[in-house]
Amino acid sequence: MPDLSWQALYGAALSESDPMKLAGRIEAARHAIRQRLRELDDSSSPRERRQLEDAQHVLFTLAARRRSA
């Protein structure tokens, strides 16, 4: 079974070189990140929350660059 963790999907989006697949990879990673953020509670790791927020920002930037290219 493939690893569908947010980290794996995020990595797949960052390493995708096919412009036709990039939007789908970005959306899959965004969805997994949003899901993980919903799973976290106040006692969860602030480090992971920051990683998730940073990943969201990178994906936003990647998508914006793709649209402007």
C-alpha positions in Angstrom: 0.0 0.0 0.0 1.4 3.4 -0.9 2.3 5.9 1.8 -0.4 8.6 1.7 0.8 10.6 4.6 0.8 14.3 4.2 4.6 14.3 4.0 4.7 11.8 1.2 2.1 13.7 -0.8 3.9 17.0 -0.1 7.2 15.5 -1.3 5.5 14.1 -4.4 4.1 17.6 -5.2 7.5 19.2 -4.8 9.3 16.7 -7.0 6.7 16.5 -9.8 8.2 17.5 -13.1 5.2 16.9 -15.3 3.2 20.1 -15.6 0.1 18.1 -16.4 0.3 16.3 -13.1 1.5 19.1 -10.9 -1.9 20.6 -10.1 -3.3 17.2 -9.0 -0.2 16.6 -6.8 -0.6 20.0 -5.2 -4.3 19.5 -4.5 -3.7 16.0 -3.0 -1.0 17.4 -0.7 -3.2 20.3 0.3 -6.1 18.0 1.2 -3.8 15.7 3.3 -2.4 18.7 5.1 -5.9 20.2 5.9 -7.0 16.7 7.1 -3.9 16.4 9.4 -4.5 19.9 10.8 -8.1 18.9 11.6 -6.8 15.9 13.5 -4.4 17.9 15.7 -5.6 19.2 19.0 -4.2 21.8 21.3 -1.9 19.3 23.0 -0.4 18.2 19.7 3.1 19.0 18.7 3.6 22.7 17.9 6.5 21.6 15.7 4.3 19.5 13.5 1.7 22.3 13.3 4.4 24.7 12.1 5.6 22.1 9.5 2.1 21.8 8.2 1.7 25.6 8.0 5.1 26.0 6.2 4.1 23.2 3.8 0.8 25.0 3.0 2.7 28.2 2.2 5.2 26.4 -0.1 2.3 24.7 -1.9 0.5 28.0 -2.3 3.7 29.6 -3.8 4.3 26.6 -6.1 0.7 26.8 -7.4 1.0 30.6 -7.9 4.3 30.2 -9.8 2.7 27.5 -12.0 -0.2 29.8 -12.9 2.1 32.7 -13.8 4.4 30.6 -15.9 
